[in-house]
């Protein structure tokens, strides 16, 4: 790997400055980027522009993290290794467990990938993101005149102009902490990483894992219901629209009857009844079918790529898979119900999701191809 000069900054607001300073000290980050107008209307972008301008002289890449995250002591080393491998990419080290990008990272984890290309029409998670310094400067110029206050939306819009969305790290080495939000996201409830694993399990995937470049269609959940992102959805007249899985399924080559037949034959009745008792029968139905479709796409991607493991061993691969499955149930619930999930519930939902993912291969047949790359 080539030598990489990396600088870093922590975005913060006065109400969290002590928290941000502790984070910077713990992880060895360079310093704080403070909100220049803390009494003004909430704006993550306002502080992000300060953070992206805070790069050190001579740095090749700049890492920006937000003040409400946790990370391992090895974070800077993991980031440096990743940018040495992908020097021209925007790299994201935290992906929310919900919505389309979370589902993309979860699918990639189940397929055995180390990275996945973000869906272009959705916000770019910016809790921990690293850019080449030239890209960071271009982002600042792009964002300077916008009236948008959400840096994650502006980052996604900027990357769309480059024709290449960010790469999402499949193993989540950064975690969101707390449920408060200075920028107005508290209504989304508990927001955690999609595939939380330790640095030792993450390193082989980040440094040698294959890249899932493009998803033909992507199942995802929101507010207790299953949805499906069709191939090329970014070119839709309304790319932020959420098509229900039953609506979008015909474009995949599958039929609703075939999907429901697999569910009828193979869904574990006792687990379905218990999930239904706890969270509603409709949620139990939607979650199992979502995971069935997720398993189908993950197995298809894995078969087509046929990559050797990144060197972490089967035990680590099993931990990554379990981590990805452990978040699908809680993330799929409506935000107001997520606090109800206990560790026992998580174990139940993980096993229930796994039972569906393992049946995804029953839906394999002629389908569009997933494109992947190894470096």
VENCOR-V435477 format. One record per residue. N is the residue number from 0. RES is the residue in three letters. D_CENTER is the distance of its C-alpha to the mean C-alpha in Angstrom with 1 decimal. Layout:
n->[N	N]
res->[RES	RES]
d_center->[D_CENTER	D_CENTER]
This chain:
n->[0	1	2	3	4	5	6	7	8	9	10	11	12	13	14	15	16	17	18	19	20	21	22	23	24	25	26	27	28	29	30	31	32	33	34	35	36	37	38	39	40	41	42	43	44	45	46	47	48	49	50	51	52	53	54	55	56	57	58	59	60	61	62	63	64	65	66	67	68	69	70	71	72	73	74	75	76	77	78	79	80	81	82	83	84	85	86	87	88	89	90	91	92	93	94	95	96	97	98	99	100	101	102	103	104	105	106	107	108	109	110	111	112	113	114	115	116	117	118	119	120	121	122	123	124	125	126	127	128	129	130	131	132	133	134	135	136	137	138	139	140	141	142	143	144	145	146	147	148	149	150	151	152	153	154	155	156	157	158	159	160	161	162	163	164	165	166	167	168	169	170	171	172	173	174	175	176	177	178	179	180	181	182	183	184	185	186	187	188	189	190	191	192	193	194	195	196	197	198	199	200	201	202	203	204	205	206	207	208	209	210	211	212	213	214	215	216	217	218	219	220	221	222	223	224	225	226	227	228	229	230	231	232	233	234	235	236	237	238	239	240	241	242	243	244	245	246	247	248	249	250	251	252	253	254	255	256	257	258	259	260	261	262	263	264	265	266	267	268	269	270	271	272	273	274	275	276	277	278	279	280	281	282	283	284	285	286	287	288	289	290	291	292	293	294	295	296	297	298	299	300	301	302	303	304	305	306	307	308	309	310	311	312	313	314	315	316	317	318	319	320	321	322	323	324	325	326	327	328	329	330	331	332	333	334	335	336	337	338	339	340	341	342	343	344	345	346	347	348	349	350	351	352	353	354	355	356	357	358	359	360	361	362	363	364	365	366	367	368	369	370	371	372	373	374]
res->[UNK	UNK	UNK	UNK	UNK	UNK	UNK	UNK	UNK	UNK	UNK	UNK	UNK	UNK	UNK	UNK	UNK	UNK	UNK	UNK	UNK	UNK	UNK	UNK	UNK	UNK	UNK	UNK	UNK	UNK	UNK	UNK	UNK	UNK	UNK	UNK	UNK	UNK	UNK	UNK	UNK	UNK	UNK	UNK	UNK	UNK	UNK	UNK	UNK	UNK	UNK	UNK	UNK	UNK	UNK	UNK	UNK	UNK	UNK	UNK	UNK	UNK	UNK	UNK	UNK	UNK	UNK	UNK	UNK	UNK	UNK	UNK	UNK	UNK	UNK	UNK	UNK	UNK	UNK	UNK	UNK	UNK	UNK	UNK	UNK	UNK	UNK	UNK	UNK	UNK	UNK	UNK	UNK	UNK	UNK	UNK	UNK	UNK	UNK	UNK	UNK	UNK	UNK	UNK	UNK	UNK	UNK	UNK	UNK	UNK	UNK	UNK	UNK	UNK	UNK	UNK	UNK	UNK	UNK	UNK	UNK	UNK	UNK	UNK	UNK	UNK	UNK	UNK	UNK	UNK	UNK	UNK	UNK	UNK	UNK	UNK	UNK	UNK	UNK	UNK	UNK	UNK	UNK	UNK	UNK	UNK	UNK	UNK	UNK	UNK	UNK	UNK	UNK	UNK	UNK	UNK	UNK	UNK	UNK	UNK	UNK	UNK	UNK	UNK	UNK	UNK	UNK	UNK	UNK	UNK	UNK	UNK	UNK	UNK	UNK	UNK	UNK	UNK	UNK	UNK	UNK	UNK	UNK	UNK	UNK	UNK	UNK	UNK	UNK	UNK	UNK	UNK	UNK	UNK	UNK	UNK	UNK	UNK	UNK	UNK	UNK	UNK	UNK	UNK	UNK	UNK	UNK	UNK	UNK	UNK	UNK	UNK	UNK	UNK	UNK	UNK	UNK	UNK	UNK	UNK	UNK	UNK	UNK	UNK	UNK	UNK	UNK	UNK	UNK	UNK	UNK	UNK	UNK	UNK	UNK	UNK	UNK	UNK	UNK	UNK	UNK	UNK	UNK	UNK	UNK	UNK	UNK	UNK	UNK	UNK	UNK	UNK	UNK	UNK	UNK	UNK	UNK	UNK	UNK	UNK	UNK	UNK	UNK	UNK	UNK	UNK	UNK	UNK	UNK	UNK	UNK	UNK	UNK	UNK	UNK	UNK	UNK	UNK	UNK	UNK	UNK	UNK	UNK	UNK	UNK	UNK	UNK	UNK	UNK	UNK	UNK	UNK	UNK	UNK	UNK	UNK	UNK	UNK	UNK	UNK	UNK	UNK	UNK	UNK	UNK	UNK	UNK	UNK	UNK	UNK	UNK	UNK	UNK	UNK	UNK	UNK	UNK	UNK	UNK	UNK	UNK	UNK	UNK	UNK	UNK	UNK	UNK	UNK	UNK	UNK	UNK	UNK	UNK	UNK	UNK	UNK	UNK	UNK	UNK	UNK	UNK	UNK	UNK	UNK	UNK	UNK	UNK	UNK	UNK	UNK	UNK	UNK	UNK	UNK	UNK	UNK	UNK	UNK	UNK	UNK	UNK	UNK	UNK	UNK	UNK	UNK	UNK	UNK	UNK	UNK	UNK	UNK	UNK	UNK	UNK]
d_center->[25.9	27.1	27.5	25.0	25.9	23.0	23.4	21.2	21.4	20.2	20.1	22.2	24.6	28.0	27.1	24.5	26.3	27.5	24.0	22.8	25.8	25.3	21.7	23.1	26.0	24.0	21.7	24.3	22.8	25.3	25.8	24.9	24.4	26.0	25.9	29.1	30.0	28.9	31.4	30.2	27.9	24.3	22.4	19.3	20.2	23.7	22.5	19.9	22.8	24.7	22.0	21.7	25.5	25.8	25.3	28.0	30.8	30.4	26.7	24.9	21.4	20.2	17.4	16.7	15.3	15.9	18.4	16.7	14.6	15.8	15.6	17.8	21.1	20.1	17.2	19.4	20.6	17.2	16.3	19.8	19.6	16.5	18.1	21.3	19.8	18.1	20.4	20.0	16.2	13.9	11.5	8.4	8.4	6.2	2.8	4.8	6.1	7.7	8.4	7.9	4.7	3.6	6.9	6.7	4.9	7.3	10.0	9.9	10.4	13.1	14.6	14.9	13.1	12.1	10.1	8.9	10.0	8.1	10.0	12.7	13.8	11.0	10.7	9.1	7.5	10.6	10.9	11.3	12.0	14.9	17.1	20.5	23.1	24.5	21.2	21.0	24.5	23.9	21.1	23.6	26.2	24.1	23.0	26.4	28.0	25.3	25.9	22.2	21.3	17.5	16.4	12.8	14.8	17.3	15.0	13.6	17.3	18.5	16.3	17.6	21.0	20.5	19.6	16.5	13.0	10.9	9.8	6.3	7.6	7.2	9.1	8.0	11.3	10.9	11.1	11.9	15.6	17.7	17.5	19.7	18.7	21.1	19.5	19.8	16.5	18.4	18.9	15.3	16.4	14.7	11.1	9.6	6.9	5.7	7.9	10.4	13.2	16.1	16.8	19.3	17.1	14.4	17.0	18.3	15.0	14.2	17.9	18.9	16.2	16.3	14.1	13.1	14.2	14.5	13.9	17.2	16.1	13.0	13.7	11.7	13.1	14.0	17.0	18.3	18.6	17.2	16.5	16.2	15.2	18.2	18.4	19.1	18.0	17.5	21.3	22.1	24.4	21.9	18.4	16.9	18.9	17.5	19.6	20.4	20.1	23.9	24.3	22.1	23.0	26.2	24.5	22.9	26.4	26.0	28.0	27.4	30.5	29.2	25.9	27.9	30.5	28.0	26.8	30.5	31.5	28.8	27.0	28.4	30.6	30.8	27.1	26.7	29.6	28.3	24.8	26.9	29.2	26.5	24.2	26.3	27.2	25.3	22.0	23.0	23.8	20.6	18.3	20.4	20.5	16.8	16.4	19.4	17.9	14.6	17.0	19.1	16.5	15.3	19.0	19.9	17.5	18.7	22.3	22.3	20.9	23.0	21.7	23.3	21.2	20.2	22.9	21.2	23.3	22.9	22.5	19.4	17.9	18.8	17.2	13.8	14.3	15.5	12.7	10.3	13.2	14.0	11.2	11.7	15.0	14.7	11.6	13.8	16.7	18.0	17.2	20.9	20.9	18.0	20.5	22.8	20.7	22.6	21.9	24.3	22.4	19.1	21.2	22.6	19.4	17.9	21.2	21.3	17.9	19.1	22.4	20.8	18.4	21.5	23.5	21.2	23.5	26.3	24.9	24.8	27.3	27.7	24.5	23.0	21.7	18.2	18.6	17.5	18.8	19.5	19.7]
